[in-house]
Amino acid sequence: MSERAWGFKSPLAHVKKAPGSSGAFVVSGRDSGNAQVYLVPMTLQRSRTRRALVGVVLTLGLTASLAASTSSPGAAAGSGGGVVGPNLPLNDLEAMLALTGAQLANQLPVTTIPAPALHAVPRAHCGPGSRPLAGMQGRVTKADMHLKVARRGWTCNLHEVARLSTPGGFRVWRYADAAGHTCAYYDTSFTGPANVVSLLAGPTLGVKVVDMSNPAKPHVTATLTTPGMLAPHESLNLNTRRGLLGAEVGNGLTLPGTMDLYDVSHDCRHPALRSITPIATGHESGFSPDGNTFWVAGGAGYIYAFDVTNPRKPKELWRGGYYSHGLNLSADGKTLYQTDPINGNLGILDVSQIQERKPHPKVTDISRSSWGTVSIPQNSIPFTRGGHHYLLEFEEFAFRFNPLTVTDHPGAARIIDIDNPSKPRIVSNIRLAVNMPANHKQASNDPAPLPAAKILDNAFHYCAVPTQVNPTIVACSAINSGLRIFDIRNPLKPREIGYYISPPNLERPFGLLPGDVAMSQPAFDPKRRELWYTDAGSGFYVLKLNSRSWPRK
């Protein structure tokens, strides 16, 4: 495709059939002045058609469900109201996955685990210097957007330190290298047209590398434009132990492409490309804590495990047929937490044979759980608190794939006790008043920058903690509700302690309507009490939480 068609200079300079090979073609290109040549199997070309078929099936289902919710507000509703389609049998789901060339792995039956009664967390008490938003917790109405204070946005115990105007996407990371430089990395995935709500995805502005030596004056030092960094969807990932930055080509379902690895350990301001590896499916990702394994979550395709002990020569260790939106790993790298976006469940898997590099490794389920208000599980984060093991699980949207469902139960977050990983149990929910079914229905016609506001806006998208050992706070991006901060010192009783809703009428790219599009995983600088996150409409933000609001113990 021409550079003019993409709207930027493509790193893929030339494509041709590999000499003497009927099964691959060569792609050559440049990134940061380094010439790269790699082979892409011809099977990936054929698999594009297969994955397109899967995308058509899911897209048609989503379209039909949304149409039904619009035209038939009184149709059969679940516990939270909305429209519920027929449950798709497992054998039909397996047939869909077979279109991608895979088969579902053997999995345990899903157990519906008990959960506390659903309620909103206590509202934050906003201290001096705040510009709080009145009304329902988390809701931004049309009248609110016309208030004078909307020009500056709404804050509660947070204030803005700096902003870069280049819009962000889904992940923000912080890293300090051995030379004392501090950097931020964020993808611009949302800037690919309709990347969030389309299976087509598209080129973006790449991954931004930001020098954060002075957080009040952040400046971009590089833009990463290899294939995986141009279209990473939600896969941008960082391992701080080894200083490795990775991503794979992905979109809203799954996409063939490459997995790209960079070394940021020597000078985080100027990442050094180490490898580009062809893969068949991509969506999200995760590193093992030791940084020696890069896991690819393929969405509706495979989960891959790559040995990246030598990042110049990644080696595939294992692949399995799992629907995996996101994934994360235990501190020892032997347990994998997998969020299934199609069937709406959480898998806890034994991956010890992969971590221990056993030949022909096997992966088995420890447990597989769901709950009554599940939407689309996004990802999870294991953490310990007071000697107990927990999992922070978070979800997106007010929608389910199987059965096709639009409800007034938007995705939020929950804390799950995993002291016994074979019998996890939900100990608390983290959600705002606007996330409660009756309130969500009331807010469904509020102005919003994204289409289909009923299923997208005000839901959570990504959450993060400053540390996985005794964290005191969690921060969650909540789309039109902005960035929300919660105190989790008592995991059974989380409460809100602050929020930031950016000015809804700032200049927006790509015709976005006014409002926030906070969808990124935030990053933290605990010593400075700073949080970094991106809004897909207005850019990269550096925020500071006041000293009285950030609990230390």
Secondary structure, DSSP 4 states (H G I P E B T S, - for coil): --HHHHTS--SEEEEEEPTT-SSEEEEEEEETTEEEEEEEETHHHHHHHHHHHHHHHHHHHHHHHHHHHHH-TTS---TT-EEE-PPPPHHHHHHHHHTTT--PPP-PPPEE---PPP-PPPPP---TT-BPPPSSTT---HHHHTSGGGGT-EEESEEEEEEE-S---SBEEEEE-TTS-EEEEEE-GGGTTTTTT-SS----S-EEEEE-SSTTS-EEEEEE-SHHHHS-TT--EEETTTTEEEEE---SS---EEEEEEE-SS-TTS-EEEEEEEES--SEEEE-TTSSEEEEE-BTSEEEEEE-SSTTS-EEEEEEE--BSEEEE-TTS-EEEEEETTTTEEEEEE-HHHHTT-SS---EEEEEEE-TT--EEEEEEEEEETTEEEEEEEEESSEETTTTEEES----EEEEE-SSTTS-EEEEEE--GGGSHHHHHHHTTS--SSSSHHHHTTS--EEE-S-SBS--EEEEE-BTT-EEEEE-SSTTS-EEEEEEE--TTS--STTPPSS--B-SBPEEEGGGTEEEEEETTTEEEEEEE-TTTS---
